[in-house]
Amino acid sequence: MIAPLFLTGAEFWADQTVNGLTTGSIYALIALGYTMVYGVLQLINFAHGEVFMIGAFAGYGVLVGMGGDDLTGVMVALAIVLALLAAAVASAATSVTIERIAYRPLRNAPRLAPLISAIGVSVFLSHLVDDGFLGGQSKFYPLIFPNGGISLGPLSVSYLQMFLMGSSLLMMAALYWVVQRTGAGRAIRAVAESRTNASLMGIDVNRAIVITFVLGAIMAGFAGVLYGLFLSSIRGSMGFIPGVKAFTAAVLGGIGSIPGAVVGGYGLGLAETLGREVLNEIPGVNLPNEWKDVVAFSVLVLILIFRPTGIFKQKETKRA
Amino acid sequence: MLKRVLAPAFAPVHARLAAARADTWGRLPGPLHPIVWFGLALLVLVVPWFDDTWMRMFFLVGLYATLGLGLNVVVGMAGLLDLGFVAFFAVGAYTVAIFGSPVSPHIDAELNYWWLVAIAVGFGALAGILLGLPVLPLRGDYLAIVTLGFGEIIRIAALNMSDWTNGSSGLFELPRPGVGYRSIDDVQSFYVLVVIAAFLVWFVTSRLRDSRVGRAWEAIREDEDVAQGMGLNTTKYKLMAFATGASCAALGGAIYAPFIDFVAPQSFTLLVSINVLALVIIGGMGSTQGVVAGALILIGAPELLQFSETADFLANFGWLRSVINTLIDGLSAVTRLDLSTLPPAKEWGERLALYRFIVFGLLLVLVMVLRPAGLFGSRRRSIIFAEDEDKSDEVGA
């Protein structure tokens, strides 16, 4: 099976790797929110994909409001920075509201209750935007990012891809700094260790949980704008597939672990892009693009069978 | 009132039941309470009184009640959150379609419809076990996300494996269910069929609930570690719950397929899973009457809103529209926002039906926060949830 790989040439595989890393950085940014919330609450935040969607729409609003396709020069840079900020604010506000209304009253309820409530929020938000506001139509990000890119041998990367990967790495580094070096970060880590003990040590548990949601939402909001710039088309249900994929990435890296989410995100991005192409190299196989999703879910099921703790073992995953 | 009229007719039965109540186990609800037979007869007797549009609505309510009762086993009884229930519904429908439709290129089994239903139910259970095996030994949260993914994979697979499924063009000319030499074709007969299926599912699942298996499910739902400590093979019982739910969904699919006579991937989206989950949760987890009431409201109401009678009725409220639109126009002028005005009153019903998932999502959150036992939940379940609230000081996993 290795031999036919060379038939398609090095450029092709270099392109696919870059594509994988690009989608991977979006997955990684979203996965951070899942993993941090899971760390402190042991809850799969099903509505996180919709927080990402809200971010994408907030960014869209800013870009269109500032002139959309007519933007040029420095104004493009300014618009994108403002769009990212607006997305972060909108996503954080959404996430905090969700936590307050749908999760906090259920913190000590049977485990199924917050999970169902989270699904309710997810269904509500995606349909409110799709059916309520947009009437089932998609919106399109203005294509203002400078075209072109650089190439090195077989490797060619567009400016947009470079911006996407670079800015997400920067965001992750910032998040890592907040969690590891600030008081709020210490509080989050303490609550993740043990909520009871943290509260006995005088940590405001509710505040730490809200900060966790805010940090995760900022990452998701950023990811939303990057997704919009990269793929252009956005709609209310856009958060579903990236959300599930990002959760898979978080499990792949080891849920609860921040470096794990990053590695898992890139890993999954590469696995689904390259995985489909590798399968396509088998003579007679021609899988359409949607099979990327199938590859991603197969990855999830395989991890759950063989290494439920993920790559970075955080805590003992409760078996049975 | 009804009870007083009917009481003399059922007096001997009641006496027998009272005697049975004397011993402890007799207090469990009997499987064939006369009222149930009466209710079933009533459900079938309504048929001649309604036209096809209404019967279509009743059929869908019955179908979703069947699916809901199946999911109720998984979510309500065993406490496993399955977000890909549509996958098993699809398995049932596609089994009938692939084996029965002349459009499907590979298999032309020429089997009787009833055999196909049996095969579909078997395949459904098999799919449930195959999906459950890798995930069920793990924590419940993972199950939710894996089933969610599986639901999508089934749809993608059906879309792309055109050799078998004919892709998005779908499969049609399915075999009709028949009794003797007569095959049934009208909505009324399909309604009767689905009522029988719902009754069957209700009977099987309620007997399971009151059996050793049902008590095992309940134990697992309340505390898996303790259940395992008591010597229960939790994986086995979880698989059983999953397979039971899946075969009910496949039964629903096998009835749905010939009813619409067009099996295509578009019919098997995540929204079906959300719909079934919503009616189980909002109606009341673990309660039969809750699921049936949930189906009646959550499936019936949006259908009702799309009836032409409803549109005709709403058309009378055109004056209300002009009043509200005048207000909106005024507000638009003042705030300089371009607010959209109401559509003609005739279209209100359709518009509202379109918003159903916004309402479902909101209801899921509200029910969980305010009334976790559901709107029509069983008393037993309400007590369990009330107890859970008492230990609110407990913190931790």
Interface residues (C-beta under 8 A of the other chain):
Chain A: Q42 L43 I44 F46 I101 A102 P105 L106 N108 A109 P110 R111 L112 A113 P114 L115 I116 S117 I119 G120 V121 S122 V123 F124 L125 H127 L128 D131 G132 S194 R195 T196 S199 F240 I241 V244 F247 T248 V251 L287 P288 E290 W291 D293 V294 A296 F297 L300 V301 L304 I305 P308 T317 K318 R319 A320
Chain B: V75 G79 L81 L83 P134 V135 P137 L138 R139 G140 D141 Y142 A144 I145 V146 L148 G149 F150 E152 I153 I156 A157 L159 N160 E224 D225 Q228 T234 T235 L270 I274 L277 A278 I281 L354 Y355 F357 I358 F360 G361 L362 L363 L364 V365 M368 V369 P372 F385 D388 E389 K391 S392 E394 V395 G396 A397
